[in-house]
């Protein structure tokens, strides 16, 4: 499955009979799938279908789904209030001796409130069903559009993340082969430190001294951290190759990357290893920032 970013936008417009509609979808980063709907009056019954369609496409992201529906002017019909019209005509007949006997004009009738009303024709069940069907088809097209946009950005993010993982792997290898980690280098450094202590005239039990030296050497060893970093690198590459909604898992791996790099820096007793560890932390921070954008 392709990777998806959580950022996208789509708009689809169309008509259904006397209705003109438009779907507008916006998506940004989110910890889960947070859907906010705005449906016009008369379409509220579509909410369950809309939520289902969105959930089938996405698992994460703050989604805004707005629908607008307008009716064409050609759909307006006139309704004559027969009772009000009869009352007006009856009044005119009663007053025929005191008012102008000319026939009533249409514009005069239209000016009398309550005689003629303009309204949208009542919606028939078949018309409503056809409109709802067209609206859901339009939503599916908009969802396909925003999915394509999220996948395009997801592909770009994948390339960036793979490059950062490669840098993590290279820095891990650099730390692993650093000369300061060789047994000879470690032994020489410890011997020098012990000599400084003994030269100071301090008397130390030799067996205890050797035990303390062995303990310090074990604590300074970063073999375990290097092995875990390599394991996390392999897992991250596998997730990116697998695709789909892997953002949460990659975010967890970024935290593990950071944990191992912190330990390496704290255990380091060589400037070269410390420098590589700091650079490793910078790359891991960049990796984690980019992962926040993935579904």
Buried (B, 14 or more C-beta within 10 A) or exposed (E): EEBBBBBBBBEBEBEBBBBBBBBBBBBBBBEEBEBEBEBEEEBEEBEEEBBEBBEEBBBBBBBBBBBBBEBEEEEEEEEEBEEBBEBBEEEBEEEEEEEEEEEEEEEEBEEBEEBBEEEEEEBEEEBBEBBBEBBBEBBBEBBEBBBBBBBBBBBEBBEEBBEBBEBBBBBBBBBBEBEBBEEEBBEEBBEEEBEEEEEEEEEEEEEEEEEBBEEBBEEBEBEEBBEBBBEBBEBBBEBBEEBEBBBBBBBEBBEBBBBBBBBBBEBBBBEBBBBBBBBBBEBBBBBBEBBEBBB
